[in-house]
Amino acid sequence: MDPAVRASRAATVRLLDPEFIEVGSSGRRYTYDEMVTELPDHPGSAATGPHYEPSTITGVLLAPDLVHLTYETHFDGRRARRSSIWRKRDETTGWRMYYHQGTPVPPNTP
């Protein structure tokens, strides 16, 4: 969520699994290559301007090397509920996001 991380290709490569897939809150599907290329230009990646504010983060260990995170973000007046799966293949690469999905929350929804 940190704009400095989002704007860094090196950080994106380090944090995303090579088999990464995302279904964004826009409904668009992204692959690893698309995200590595496009994330620095996505909203929320600039040092100035709106940034993502995560809240209500919870995690569930699905297997020894697989975690499911859920959370909500606020960005530029919009809310989204998010779900990501992180996996650890080995000690060298550590935890990487394998899958992510964002679902918009309609205005005035509790």
VEXBA-860040 format. One record per atom (N, C-alpha, C): atom name; residue in three letters; x, y, z. Coordinates in Angstrom, 1 decimal. Example, Ala and Ser with C-alpha at 12.3 -4.5 7.8 and 13.67 -1.06 7.14 Angstrom:
# residues 2
[r 'N','ALA',[13.2,-5.7,7.8]]
[r 'CA','ALA',[12.3,-4.5,7.8]]
[r 'C','ALA',[13.2,-3.3,7.8]]
[r 'N','SER',[12.8,-2.2,7.1]]
[r 'CA','SER',[13.7,-1.1,7.1]]
[r 'C','SER',[12.9,0.0,7.9]]
This chain:
# residues 110
[r 'N','MET',[0.8,-1.2,0.0]]
[r 'CA','MET',[0.0,0.0,0.0]]
[r 'C','MET',[0.9,1.3,0.0]]
[r 'N','ASP',[2.1,1.2,0.4]]
[r 'CA','ASP',[3.0,2.3,0.5]]
[r 'C','ASP',[3.3,2.8,-0.9]]
[r 'N','PRO',[3.1,4.1,-1.3]]
[r 'CA','PRO',[3.4,4.5,-2.6]]
[r 'C','PRO',[4.8,4.3,-3.1]]
[r 'N','ALA',[5.8,4.4,-2.1]]
[r 'CA','ALA',[7.2,4.1,-2.5]]
[r 'C','ALA',[7.4,2.7,-2.9]]
[r 'N','VAL',[6.7,1.8,-2.3]]
[r 'CA','VAL',[6.8,0.3,-2.7]]
[r 'C','VAL',[6.1,0.1,-4.0]]
[r 'N','ARG',[4.9,0.7,-4.2]]
[r 'CA','ARG',[4.1,0.5,-5.4]]
[r 'C','ARG',[4.8,1.1,-6.6]]
[r 'N','ALA',[5.6,2.1,-6.4]]
[r 'CA','ALA',[6.3,2.8,-7.5]]
[r 'C','ALA',[7.6,2.1,-7.9]]
[r 'N','SER',[8.1,1.1,-7.0]]
[r 'CA','SER',[9.3,0.4,-7.2]]
[r 'C','SER',[9.2,-0.9,-7.9]]
[r 'N','ARG',[9.8,-1.0,-9.1]]
[r 'CA','ARG',[9.7,-2.3,-9.9]]
[r 'C','ARG',[10.4,-3.3,-9.1]]
[r 'N','ALA',[11.6,-3.0,-8.4]]
[r 'CA','ALA',[12.3,-4.0,-7.6]]
[r 'C','ALA',[11.5,-4.6,-6.5]]
[r 'N','ALA',[10.7,-3.7,-5.8]]
[r 'CA','ALA',[9.9,-4.1,-4.7]]
[r 'C','ALA',[8.7,-5.0,-5.2]]
[r 'N','THR',[8.1,-4.6,-6.4]]
[r 'CA','THR',[7.0,-5.4,-6.9]]
[r 'C','THR',[7.5,-6.8,-7.3]]
[r 'N','VAL',[8.7,-6.9,-7.9]]
[r 'CA','VAL',[9.2,-8.2,-8.3]]
[r 'C','VAL',[9.5,-9.0,-7.0]]
[r 'N','ARG',[10.0,-8.4,-6.0]]
[r 'CA','ARG',[10.3,-9.1,-4.7]]
[r 'C','ARG',[9.0,-9.6,-4.0]]
[r 'N','LEU',[7.9,-8.8,-4.1]]
[r 'CA','LEU',[6.7,-9.1,-3.4]]
[r 'C','LEU',[5.6,-10.0,-4.1]]
[r 'N','LEU',[5.7,-10.0,-5.4]]
[r 'CA','LEU',[4.7,-10.7,-6.2]]
[r 'C','LEU',[5.2,-12.1,-6.6]]
[r 'N','ASP',[4.5,-13.1,-6.5]]
[r 'CA','ASP',[4.8,-14.5,-7.0]]
[r 'C','ASP',[4.8,-14.4,-8.5]]
[r 'N','PRO',[5.8,-15.2,-9.1]]
[r 'CA','PRO',[5.8,-15.2,-10.6]]
[r 'C','PRO',[4.5,-15.7,-11.2]]
[r 'N','GLU',[3.7,-16.4,-10.5]]
[r 'CA','GLU',[2.4,-16.9,-11.0]]
[r 'C','GLU',[1.2,-16.0,-10.6]]
[r 'N','PHE',[1.5,-14.8,-10.1]]
[r 'CA','PHE',[0.5,-13.9,-9.6]]
[r 'C','PHE',[-0.6,-13.6,-10.6]]
[r 'N','ILE',[-1.8,-13.5,-10.1]]
[r 'CA','ILE',[-3.0,-13.0,-10.8]]
[r 'C','ILE',[-3.8,-12.1,-9.9]]
[r 'N','GLU',[-4.3,-11.1,-10.5]]
[r 'CA','GLU',[-5.2,-10.2,-9.7]]
[r 'C','GLU',[-6.5,-9.9,-10.5]]
[r 'N','VAL',[-7.6,-9.9,-9.8]]
[r 'CA','VAL',[-8.8,-9.3,-10.3]]
[r 'C','VAL',[-9.1,-8.1,-9.5]]
[r 'N','GLY',[-8.8,-6.9,-10.2]]
[r 'CA','GLY',[-8.9,-5.6,-9.5]]
[r 'C','GLY',[-10.3,-5.2,-9.2]]
[r 'N','SER',[-10.5,-4.2,-8.4]]
[r 'CA','SER',[-11.8,-3.7,-8.1]]
[r 'C','SER',[-12.5,-3.1,-9.3]]
[r 'N','SER',[-11.8,-2.9,-10.4]]
[r 'CA','SER',[-12.3,-2.4,-11.6]]
[r 'C','SER',[-12.9,-3.6,-12.4]]
[r 'N','GLY',[-12.6,-4.8,-12.0]]
[r 'CA','GLY',[-13.0,-6.0,-12.7]]
[r 'C','GLY',[-11.9,-6.5,-13.7]]
[r 'N','ARG',[-10.9,-5.7,-13.9]]
[r 'CA','ARG',[-9.8,-6.1,-14.8]]
[r 'C','ARG',[-9.0,-7.2,-14.2]]
[r 'N','ARG',[-8.5,-8.1,-15.1]]
[r 'CA','ARG',[-7.6,-9.2,-14.7]]
[r 'C','ARG',[-6.2,-8.7,-15.0]]
[r 'N','TYR',[-5.3,-8.9,-14.1]]
[r 'CA','TYR',[-3.9,-8.6,-14.3]]
[r 'C','TYR',[-3.0,-9.8,-14.1]]
[r 'N','THR',[-2.0,-9.9,-14.9]]
[r 'CA','THR',[-1.0,-11.0,-14.7]]
[r 'C','THR',[0.2,-10.4,-14.0]]
[r 'N','TYR',[1.2,-11.2,-13.6]]
[r 'CA','TYR',[2.4,-10.8,-13.0]]
[r 'C','TYR',[3.1,-9.8,-13.9]]
[r 'N','ASP',[3.3,-10.1,-15.2]]
[r 'CA','ASP',[4.0,-9.2,-16.1]]
[r 'C','ASP',[3.3,-7.9,-16.2]]
[r 'N','GLU',[2.0,-7.9,-16.3]]
[r 'CA','GLU',[1.3,-6.6,-16.4]]
[r 'C','GLU',[1.4,-5.8,-15.2]]
[r 'N','MET',[1.3,-6.4,-14.0]]
[r 'CA','MET',[1.4,-5.7,-12.8]]
[r 'C','MET',[2.8,-5.1,-12.6]]
[r 'N','VAL',[3.9,-5.9,-12.9]]
[r 'CA','VAL',[5.2,-5.4,-12.7]]
[r 'C','VAL',[5.4,-4.2,-13.6]]
[r 'N','THR',[4.9,-4.2,-14.8]]
[r 'CA','THR',[5.0,-3.1,-15.8]]
[r 'C','THR',[4.2,-1.9,-15.4]]
[r 'N','GLU',[2.9,-2.1,-15.0]]
[r 'CA','GLU',[2.0,-1.0,-14.8]]
[r 'C','GLU',[1.8,-0.5,-13.4]]
[r 'N','LEU',[2.2,-1.2,-12.4]]
[r 'CA','LEU',[1.9,-0.7,-11.0]]
[r 'C','LEU',[2.5,0.7,-10.7]]
[r 'N','PRO',[3.7,1.0,-11.2]]
[r 'CA','PRO',[4.2,2.3,-10.9]]
[r 'C','PRO',[3.3,3.5,-11.4]]
[r 'N','ASP',[2.5,3.2,-12.4]]
[r 'CA','ASP',[1.6,4.2,-13.0]]
[r 'C','ASP',[0.2,4.1,-12.5]]
[r 'N','HIS',[-0.1,3.2,-11.7]]
[r 'CA','HIS',[-1.5,3.0,-11.1]]
[r 'C','HIS',[-1.7,4.1,-10.1]]
[r 'N','PRO',[-3.0,4.5,-9.9]]
[r 'CA','PRO',[-3.3,5.4,-8.8]]
[r 'C','PRO',[-2.8,4.9,-7.5]]
[r 'N','GLY',[-2.4,5.7,-6.6]]
[r 'CA','GLY',[-1.9,5.4,-5.3]]
[r 'C','GLY',[-0.4,5.1,-5.3]]
[r 'N','SER',[0.3,5.2,-6.4]]
[r 'CA','SER',[1.7,4.9,-6.5]]
[r 'C','SER',[2.6,6.1,-6.5]]
[r 'N','ALA',[1.9,7.3,-6.6]]
[r 'CA','ALA',[2.7,8.6,-6.6]]
[r 'C','ALA',[3.0,9.0,-5.1]]
[r 'N','ALA',[4.1,9.7,-4.9]]
[r 'CA','ALA',[4.4,10.2,-3.6]]
[r 'C','ALA',[3.4,11.2,-3.1]]
[r 'N','THR',[2.9,12.0,-4.0]]
[r 'CA','THR',[1.9,13.0,-3.7]]
[r 'C','THR',[0.5,12.5,-4.2]]
[r 'N','GLY',[-0.5,13.0,-3.6]]
[r 'CA','GLY',[-1.9,12.6,-4.1]]
[r 'C','GLY',[-2.5,11.5,-3.1]]
[r 'N','PRO',[-3.6,11.0,-3.5]]
[r 'CA','PRO',[-4.3,10.0,-2.7]]
[r 'C','PRO',[-3.4,8.7,-2.5]]
[r 'N','HIS',[-3.6,8.1,-1.4]]
[r 'CA','HIS',[-2.9,6.8,-1.2]]
[r 'C','HIS',[-3.9,5.8,-0.5]]
[r 'N','TYR',[-3.7,4.5,-0.6]]
[r 'CA','TYR',[-4.5,3.5,0.0]]
[r 'C','TYR',[-4.4,3.5,1.5]]
[r 'N','GLU',[-5.5,3.4,2.2]]
[r 'CA','GLU',[-5.5,3.3,3.6]]
[r 'C','GLU',[-6.2,2.0,4.0]]
[r 'N','PRO',[-5.4,1.0,4.4]]
[r 'CA','PRO',[-5.9,-0.3,4.7]]
[r 'C','PRO',[-6.5,-0.3,6.2]]
[r 'N','SER',[-7.5,-1.2,6.4]]
[r 'CA','SER',[-8.1,-1.3,7.7]]
[r 'C','SER',[-8.6,-2.7,7.8]]
[r 'N','THR',[-9.0,-3.1,9.1]]
[r 'CA','THR',[-9.6,-4.4,9.4]]
[r 'C','THR',[-8.9,-5.6,8.7]]
[r 'N','ILE',[-7.6,-5.6,8.9]]
[r 'CA','ILE',[-6.8,-6.7,8.3]]
[r 'C','ILE',[-6.9,-7.9,9.2]]
[r 'N','THR',[-7.2,-9.0,8.5]]
[r 'CA','THR',[-7.2,-10.3,9.2]]
[r 'C','THR',[-6.5,-11.4,8.3]]
[r 'N','GLY',[-5.9,-12.3,9.0]]
[r 'CA','GLY',[-5.2,-13.4,8.2]]
[r 'C','GLY',[-5.6,-14.8,8.8]]
[r 'N','VAL',[-5.6,-15.7,7.9]]
[r 'CA','VAL',[-5.9,-17.1,8.3]]
[r 'C','VAL',[-4.8,-18.0,7.6]]
[r 'N','LEU',[-4.1,-18.8,8.4]]
[r 'CA','LEU',[-3.1,-19.7,7.9]]
[r 'C','LEU',[-3.9,-20.9,7.3]]
[r 'N','LEU',[-3.8,-21.1,6.0]]
[r 'CA','LEU',[-4.5,-22.2,5.3]]
[r 'C','LEU',[-3.6,-23.4,5.2]]
[r 'N','ALA',[-2.3,-23.3,5.2]]
[r 'CA','ALA',[-1.4,-24.4,5.2]]
[r 'C','ALA',[-0.1,-23.8,5.7]]
[r 'N','PRO',[0.9,-24.6,6.0]]
[r 'CA','PRO',[2.2,-24.0,6.6]]
[r 'C','PRO',[2.8,-22.9,5.8]]
[r 'N','ASP',[2.6,-22.9,4.5]]
[r 'CA','ASP',[3.2,-21.9,3.6]]
[r 'C','ASP',[2.2,-21.1,2.8]]
[r 'N','LEU',[1.0,-21.0,3.3]]
[r 'CA','LEU',[-0.1,-20.3,2.6]]
[r 'C','LEU',[-1.0,-19.6,3.5]]
[r 'N','VAL',[-1.1,-18.2,3.3]]
[r 'CA','VAL',[-1.9,-17.4,4.2]]
[r 'C','VAL',[-2.9,-16.6,3.3]]
[r 'N','HIS',[-4.2,-16.5,3.9]]
[r 'CA','HIS',[-5.2,-15.7,3.2]]
[r 'C','HIS',[-5.4,-14.5,4.1]]
[r 'N','LEU',[-5.2,-13.3,3.4]]
[r 'CA','LEU',[-5.5,-12.0,4.1]]
[r 'C','LEU',[-6.8,-11.4,3.6]]
[r 'N','THR',[-7.5,-10.8,4.4]]
[r 'CA','THR',[-8.7,-10.0,4.0]]
[r 'C','THR',[-8.6,-8.6,4.7]]
[r 'N','TYR',[-9.0,-7.6,4.0]]
[r 'CA','TYR',[-8.9,-6.2,4.6]]
[r 'C','TYR',[-9.8,-5.3,3.7]]
[r 'N','GLU',[-9.9,-4.1,4.2]]
[r 'CA','GLU',[-10.7,-3.1,3.5]]
[r 'C','GLU',[-9.7,-1.9,3.2]]
[r 'N','THR',[-9.9,-1.3,2.0]]
[r 'CA','THR',[-9.1,-0.1,1.7]]
[r 'C','THR',[-10.1,1.1,1.5]]
[r 'N','HIS',[-9.5,2.3,1.8]]
[r 'CA','HIS',[-10.2,3.5,1.5]]
[r 'C','HIS',[-9.2,4.2,0.6]]
[r 'N','PHE',[-9.7,4.7,-0.6]]
[r 'CA','PHE',[-8.8,5.4,-1.5]]
[r 'C','PHE',[-9.6,6.4,-2.3]]
[r 'N','ASP',[-9.2,7.7,-2.1]]
[r 'CA','ASP',[-9.8,8.8,-2.8]]
[r 'C','ASP',[-11.3,8.8,-2.8]]
[r 'N','GLY',[-11.9,8.5,-1.6]]
[r 'CA','GLY',[-13.3,8.5,-1.4]]
[r 'C','GLY',[-14.0,7.2,-1.7]]
[r 'N','ARG',[-13.3,6.2,-2.1]]
[r 'CA','ARG',[-13.9,4.9,-2.4]]
[r 'C','ARG',[-13.4,3.9,-1.5]]
[r 'N','ARG',[-14.3,2.9,-1.2]]
[r 'CA','ARG',[-13.9,1.7,-0.4]]
[r 'C','ARG',[-13.9,0.5,-1.2]]
[r 'N','ALA',[-13.0,-0.5,-0.9]]
[r 'CA','ALA',[-13.0,-1.8,-1.5]]
[r 'C','ALA',[-12.7,-2.8,-0.4]]
[r 'N','ARG',[-13.3,-4.0,-0.6]]
[r 'CA','ARG',[-13.0,-5.2,0.3]]
[r 'C','ARG',[-12.0,-6.0,-0.6]]
[r 'N','ARG',[-10.9,-6.4,0.1]]
[r 'CA','ARG',[-9.8,-7.1,-0.6]]
[r 'C','ARG',[-9.5,-8.4,0.0]]
[r 'N','SER',[-9.0,-9.3,-0.8]]
[r 'CA','SER',[-8.6,-10.6,-0.4]]
[r 'C','SER',[-7.3,-11.0,-1.2]]
[r 'N','SER',[-6.3,-11.5,-0.4]]
[r 'CA','SER',[-5.1,-11.9,-1.1]]
[r 'C','SER',[-4.6,-13.2,-0.5]]
[r 'N','ILE',[-4.0,-14.0,-1.3]]
[r 'CA','ILE',[-3.3,-15.2,-0.9]]
[r 'C','ILE',[-1.8,-15.0,-1.0]]
[r 'N','TRP',[-1.1,-15.3,0.0]]
[r 'CA','TRP',[0.3,-15.2,0.1]]
[r 'C','TRP',[0.9,-16.6,0.3]]
[r 'N','ARG',[2.0,-16.9,-0.5]]
[r 'CA','ARG',[2.6,-18.2,-0.3]]
[r 'C','ARG',[4.1,-18.0,-0.2]]
[r 'N','LYS',[4.7,-19.0,0.5]]
[r 'CA','LYS',[6.1,-19.0,0.7]]
[r 'C','LYS',[6.7,-20.3,0.1]]
[r 'N','ARG',[7.4,-20.2,-1.0]]
[r 'CA','ARG',[8.0,-21.3,-1.7]]
[r 'C','ARG',[9.3,-21.8,-1.0]]
[r 'N','ASP',[10.1,-20.9,-0.5]]
[r 'CA','ASP',[11.3,-21.3,0.1]]
[r 'C','ASP',[11.8,-20.1,1.0]]
[r 'N','GLU',[12.8,-20.3,1.8]]
[r 'CA','GLU',[13.4,-19.3,2.7]]
[r 'C','GLU',[14.0,-18.2,1.9]]
[r 'N','THR',[14.6,-18.4,0.8]]
[r 'CA','THR',[15.3,-17.4,0.0]]
[r 'C','THR',[14.3,-16.3,-0.5]]
[r 'N','THR',[13.2,-16.7,-1.1]]
[r 'CA','THR',[12.3,-15.7,-1.7]]
[r 'C','THR',[11.3,-15.2,-0.6]]
[r 'N','GLY',[11.0,-16.0,0.4]]
[r 'CA','GLY',[10.1,-15.5,1.4]]
[r 'C','GLY',[8.6,-15.5,0.9]]
[r 'N','TRP',[7.8,-14.7,1.6]]
[r 'CA','TRP',[6.4,-14.6,1.3]]
[r 'C','TRP',[6.2,-13.7,0.1]]
[r 'N','ARG',[5.3,-14.2,-0.8]]
[r 'CA','ARG',[4.9,-13.4,-2.0]]
[r 'C','ARG',[3.4,-13.5,-2.2]]
[r 'N','MET',[2.9,-12.4,-2.8]]
[r 'CA','MET',[1.4,-12.5,-3.1]]
[r 'C','MET',[1.2,-13.3,-4.3]]
[r 'N','TYR',[0.4,-14.3,-4.2]]
[r 'CA','TYR',[0.1,-15.2,-5.3]]
[r 'C','TYR',[-1.2,-14.8,-6.0]]
[r 'N','TYR',[-2.2,-14.3,-5.2]]
[r 'CA','TYR',[-3.5,-13.9,-5.8]]
[r 'C','TYR',[-4.1,-12.7,-5.0]]
[r 'N','HIS',[-4.8,-11.9,-5.8]]
[r 'CA','HIS',[-5.4,-10.7,-5.1]]
[r 'C','HIS',[-6.7,-10.4,-5.8]]
[r 'N','GLN',[-7.7,-10.0,-5.0]]
[r 'CA','GLN',[-9.0,-9.6,-5.6]]
[r 'C','GLN',[-9.5,-8.4,-4.8]]
[r 'N','GLY',[-10.0,-7.4,-5.5]]
[r 'CA','GLY',[-10.7,-6.3,-4.9]]
[r 'C','GLY',[-12.1,-6.2,-5.3]]
[r 'N','THR',[-13.0,-5.9,-4.4]]
[r 'CA','THR',[-14.4,-5.8,-4.7]]
[r 'C','THR',[-14.9,-4.4,-4.2]]
[r 'N','PRO',[-15.4,-3.5,-5.1]]
[r 'CA','PRO',[-15.8,-2.2,-4.6]]
[r 'C','PRO',[-17.0,-2.3,-3.6]]
[r 'N','VAL',[-17.0,-1.4,-2.7]]
[r 'CA','VAL',[-18.1,-1.3,-1.7]]
[r 'C','VAL',[-19.0,-0.1,-2.1]]
[r 'N','PRO',[-20.3,-0.4,-2.4]]
[r 'CA','PRO',[-21.1,0.7,-2.8]]
[r 'C','PRO',[-21.2,1.8,-1.7]]
[r 'N','PRO',[-21.3,3.1,-2.1]]
[r 'CA','PRO',[-21.5,4.2,-1.2]]
[r 'C','PRO',[-22.6,3.9,-0.2]]
[r 'N','ASN',[-22.4,4.4,1.0]]
[r 'CA','ASN',[-23.4,4.2,2.1]]
[r 'C','ASN',[-23.6,2.8,2.6]]
[r 'N','THR',[-22.7,1.9,2.3]]
[r 'CA','THR',[-22.8,0.5,2.8]]
[r 'C','THR',[-22.0,0.4,4.1]]
[r 'N','PRO',[-22.7,-0.1,5.1]]
[r 'CA','PRO',[-22.0,-0.2,6.4]]
[r 'C','PRO',[-20.8,-1.2,6.4]]
